[in-house]
Amino acid sequence: MPQSSGSTPDRHRSRAQLRTVRPDGTPVYRYPPRPGMPPVQVIRIDPEVDRPHLTTDGRHAHDFLVLVYIERGGGAVAFGGQDTPLRDGDLHAVPPGLAISAAEIVGLEHCRAWNVAFTPDAVPSLASVSPLAWAHHPLLALFAGDAGTASAGAGERTTGSEPATVSRAASANVPEAERPRWASWLTELEEELADPGQVGARDAASALLTRILIAAARLAPSAPVPPDPLVTRVFDEIEATFRDRVSAADVARALGYTPGYLTTVVRERTGRTLLDWITERRMTEVRRMLRDTDLPLGVVASRTGLRDATYLVRRFKDRYGTTPDRWRRDERT
């Protein structure tokens, strides 16, 4: 959803990059890193300021999370093929993998909204948590509260273009008395991200995002959806083996599935492939070791299932936009 057309101003222009294309032709975008800043981006949608603010790129999905706050309602948007009216104070938590038919956005001439695109490691308290546990972390309760659970059994093959377990964006409504605070938080976050060179911009942005997620979590349903049994088994196997030179095929075989089938199911149910999750878990441990130890890169690589220091540097730079050594120095300063 934080895509933008070529005619939009720079402050609205998305940095999302194409990660892959699904068999049905749906492009899936990744959130690329911005060195020196947490992986969070704010896009303000305000037709009074910038009329050509919406994409016409059509159906797409993201591998990151998007929180949409409707400051002033109007029109509707299609999440996962379901038309969703946009009302004053609505809050929509769009999980990774949910297809958004942007071409179906209608009637937004008077809608004023905010899109917050982020990966969980933008929040310090989540950056040190295994990514395999993100989906059930209290700070992301709204994303888990309504996004759907396993509609197919653990051994069933899903069909169709929609993910089996990502049926719609979870929603809540911000009480009227709290809406001015939401607008203030989002404005501050936008300002901090616009000037990454100012002192403390990174910490301020992370703190503001944390505050926003806390407020969203407090609006989440009291009974979150139960975890997907198959995804839980996959994540448990990754957690037990990621420090070794394990591959997606190894994980699939250990669970009794073919690699192609398990990769497809995991992608449909979580928005990421099996290999993506293995890599994400390794990168979380790499960051922890860089931050908490003085071990050389070769040792860090060997303890996180990566081939060698050269491969670690390449994967780390691709994921975070900087080298491990530079990241380590920045974290310690």
C-alpha positions in Angstrom: 0.0 0.0 0.0 2.8 2.5 0.5 3.4 2.5 -3.2 3.1 5.7 -5.1 2.8 6.9 -8.6 5.5 8.6 -10.5 3.8 12.0 -10.2 3.8 12.1 -6.4 6.2 14.4 -4.5 9.4 13.0 -2.9 7.9 12.9 0.5 5.3 10.4 -0.7 7.6 8.3 -2.9 7.9 4.7 -1.7 11.2 3.0 -1.4 9.7 -0.4 -1.7 11.5 -2.8 -4.0 10.2 -5.8 -5.9 11.1 -9.0 -4.1 9.2 -11.6 -6.1 6.2 -12.2 -8.3 3.6 -14.8 -7.3 2.4 -17.4 -9.8 -0.8 -15.4 -10.2 1.2 -12.4 -11.2 0.9 -10.5 -8.0 4.2 -8.6 -7.3 5.4 -8.8 -3.7 7.5 -5.8 -2.5 10.2 -5.8 0.2 11.1 -2.9 2.4 14.7 -1.9 1.6 16.9 -0.5 4.3 17.7 3.1 4.9 21.2 3.3 6.5 21.2 5.0 9.8 17.5 4.9 10.3 15.1 2.2 11.5 13.1 0.4 8.8 9.9 2.5 9.0 8.4 4.8 6.5 5.4 7.2 6.8 3.3 8.3 3.9 0.6 10.9 4.4 -2.4 10.7 2.1 -4.0 14.1 1.9 -5.8 15.2 -1.3 -5.9 18.8 -0.1 -2.1 18.9 -0.2 -1.3 16.4 -3.0 -4.0 15.2 -5.3 -2.1 12.5 -7.3 -1.1 10.7 -4.1 -2.4 7.2 -4.9 -0.9 4.4 -6.9 -2.5 2.9 -10.0 -0.1 0.0 -10.0 -2.9 -2.5 -9.3 -2.8 -5.6 -7.2 0.3 -6.1 -5.0 1.5 -7.3 -1.6 4.3 -6.6 0.8 6.6 -8.7 2.9 6.5 -6.0 5.7 3.7 -4.7 7.9 1.5 -1.7 7.1 -0.6 0.3 9.6 -3.2 2.5 8.0 -4.8 5.3 10.1 -7.8 7.1 8.7 -7.7 10.6 10.0 -10.7 11.7 7.9 -12.8 9.0 6.3 -14.2 8.6 2.8 -14.4 5.9 0.2 -13.2 2.3 0.4 -10.1 0.2 -0.4 -9.9 -3.5 -1.3 -7.8 -5.6 1.1 -7.5 -9.2 0.0 -10.3 -8.7 -2.5 -12.7 -7.4 0.2 -13.9 -3.9 0.0 -13.3 -2.1 3.3 -15.0 1.3 4.0 -12.6 4.0 5.4 -14.2 5.8 8.3 -13.0 8.5 10.7 -10.6 7.0 13.2 -10.3 3.6 11.5 -7.1 1.7 12.0 -6.2 -1.1 9.7 -3.3 -3.5 10.3 -2.3 -5.0 7.0 -0.2 -8.2 7.5 2.6 -9.3 5.2 1.4 -11.2 2.2 -2.1 -9.7 2.0 -2.9 -8.7 -1.6 -4.1 -5.1 -2.0 -5.9 -4.2 -5.2 -4.9 -0.6 -5.4 -6.7 -0.2 -8.7 -9.9 -0.8 -6.8 -9.4 2.2 -4.4 -12.5 4.4 -4.9 -14.0 7.5 -3.6 -11.0 8.9 -1.7 -11.4 12.5 -2.8 -12.0 13.6 0.8 -10.1 10.9 2.7 -7.1 11.9 4.8 -5.0 9.0 6.0 -1.5 7.8 7.1 0.4 4.7 6.0 3.1 3.4 8.4 5.2 0.7 6.6 7.7 -1.1 8.8 9.5 -4.3 9.7 9.3 -5.3 13.4 13.0 -4.9 14.0 12.4 -1.1 13.7 11.3 -1.4 17.4 14.2 -2.0 19.8 12.1 -4.4 22.0 11.4 -6.5 18.9 14.8 -6.3 17.3 16.2 -8.6 19.9 13.3 -11.0 19.7 13.4 -14.0 17.3 11.5 -13.1 14.1 9.8 -16.4 14.5 8.0 -15.0 17.5 7.0 -11.6 16.0 3.5 -12.7 15.0 2.5 -13.3 18.6 4.4 -10.4 20.3 2.1 -8.1 22.4 3.2 -5.0 20.5 1.8 -6.5 17.2 -1.4 -7.7 18.8 -3.6 -5.8 16.3 -1.9 -7.6 13.4 -2.7 -11.0 15.0 -6.2 -10.1 16.1 -8.2 -10.6 12.9 -5.8 -11.4 10.1 -7.0 -15.0 9.8 -5.8 -18.4 10.9 -5.2 -21.7 9.1 -8.3 -22.3 7.0 -6.6 -25.3 5.5 -5.3 -28.2 7.6 -1.6 -28.8 8.1 -1.5 -31.3 5.2 -3.9 -29.6 2.8 -2.7 -27.8 -0.3 -4.2 -24.3 -0.6 -5.6 -23.1 -3.9 -6.5 -19.8 -5.4 -4.7 -16.5 -5.5 -5.3 -15.5 -1.9 -3.2 -16.8 1.0 -4.9 -19.5 3.0 -4.5 -17.7 6.3 -4.3 -14.0 5.5 -7.9 -13.1 4.6 -8.3 -9.5 5.6 -6.7 -6.6 7.4 -7.4 -6.5 11.1 -9.3 -3.4 12.1 -10.1 -1.2 15.1 -11.4 2.3 15.6 -9.6 5.0 17.6 -11.8 6.7 20.1 -12.6 10.2 19.1 -10.9 11.7 22.2 -7.6 10.0 21.2 -7.5 10.9 17.6 -5.6 14.2 18.0 -2.8 12.3 19.7 -2.6 9.9 16.8 -2.3 12.7 14.3 0.4 14.3 16.5 2.4 11.1 16.8 2.3 10.4 13.1 3.3 14.0 12.2 6.2 13.8 14.6 7.3 10.4 13.1 7.1 11.9 9.6 9.3 14.8 10.7 11.9 12.6 12.3 12.2 10.4 9.3 12.5 13.4 7.0 15.7 14.6 8.6 17.8 11.5 9.5 20.8 13.7 10.1 19.5 15.5 13.2 20.7 14.3 16.5 18.7 11.4 17.9 16.5 11.0 14.8 16.9 7.2 14.8 16.0 6.8 18.5 13.1 9.3 18.2 11.6 7.4 15.2 11.9 4.1 17.0 10.3 5.5 20.1 7.4 7.1 18.2 6.8 3.8 16.3 6.8 1.9 19.6 4.3 4.4 21.1 2.0 4.0 18.1 2.2 0.2 18.2 1.4 0.2 21.9 -1.7 2.3 21.3 -2.7 0.0 18.4 -2.2 -3.1 20.5 -4.5 -1.7 23.2 -7.3 -1.5 20.6 -6.8 -5.1 19.5 -9.4 -7.8 20.3 -8.9 -9.4 23.7 -8.8 -12.9 22.2 -6.1 -13.1 19.5 -6.3 -15.8 16.9 -4.5 -19.1 17.7 -1.2 -19.9 15.9 -1.2 -21.9 12.7 -0.1 -25.4 13.7 2.0 -26.0 10.5 3.7 -22.6 10.7 4.5 -23.3 14.4 6.2 -26.6 13.5 8.2 -24.9 10.8 9.3 -22.1 13.1 10.3 -24.6 15.8 12.4 -26.5 13.3 14.1 -23.3 12.1 14.8 -22.2 15.7 16.4 -25.6 16.5 18.6 -25.7 13.4 19.3 -22.2 12.0 22.8 -22.1 13.5 23.8 -25.1 11.3 24.2 -25.1 7.5 20.5 -26.0 7.1 18.6 -25.2 4.0 14.9 -24.9 3.2 15.0 -28.4 1.7 16.4 -29.7 5.0 13.6 -28.1 7.0 11.0 -29.5 4.7 12.4 -33.0 4.8 12.6 -33.0 8.6 8.8 -32.2 8.7 7.9 -34.7 6.0 7.1 -32.3 3.1 8.6 -31.6 -0.2 10.5 -28.3 -0.3 8.4 -26.8 -3.1 5.1 -27.5 -1.2 6.3 -26.3 2.2 7.8 -23.1 0.7 4.5 -22.4 -1.1 2.4 -23.0 2.0 4.6 -20.9 4.3 4.7 -18.1 1.8 0.9 -18.1 1.6 0.4 -18.2 5.3 3.1 -15.7 6.4 3.9 -13.6 3.4 7.5 -14.9 3.3 9.1 -18.0 2.0 10.7 -20.7 4.1 14.2 -19.5 3.1 13.2 -15.9 4.0 12.4 -17.0 7.5 15.6 -19.0 7.9 17.6 -15.9 6.7 15.6 -13.5 8.9 16.3 -15.7 12.0 20.0 -15.8 11.1 20.3 -12.1 10.6 18.6 -11.4 13.9 21.3 -13.5 15.6 24.0 -11.9 13.6 22.9 -8.5 14.8 22.8 -9.7 18.4 26.3 -11.0 18.1 27.6 -7.9 16.5 26.0 -5.8 19.2 26.9 -7.9 22.2 30.3 -9.4 21.3 33.6 -8.6 19.7 33.8 -11.8 17.7 35.2 -11.5 14.2 32.9 -11.8 11.3 34.2 -15.3 10.4 33.2 -16.6 13.8 29.8 -14.8 13.6 29.2 -16.4 10.3 30.1 -19.9 11.4 27.8 -19.6 14.5 24.8 -18.5 12.4 24.7 -21.0 9.7 26.3 -18.8 7.1 29.1 -19.9 4.8 31.8 -17.4 5.6 32.5 -13.8 6.4 32.3 -12.7 2.8 28.8 -14.3 2.4 27.7 -12.7 5.7 28.8 -9.3 4.5 26.9 -9.7 1.2 23.7 -10.8 2.9 23.9 -8.2 5.7 24.5 -5.4 3.3 21.6 -6.5 1.1 19.3 -6.7 4.1 20.3 -3.6 6.0 22.1 -1.3 3.4 25.4 -1.2 5.4 28.3 -3.5 6.3 28.3 -5.5 9.5 31.4 -3.6 10.7 29.7 -0.2 10.1 26.5 -1.4 11.8 28.5 -2.6 14.8 30.2 0.8 15.1 27.0 2.7 14.7 25.2 0.6 17.4 28.0 1.2 19.9 28.1 4.9 19.3 
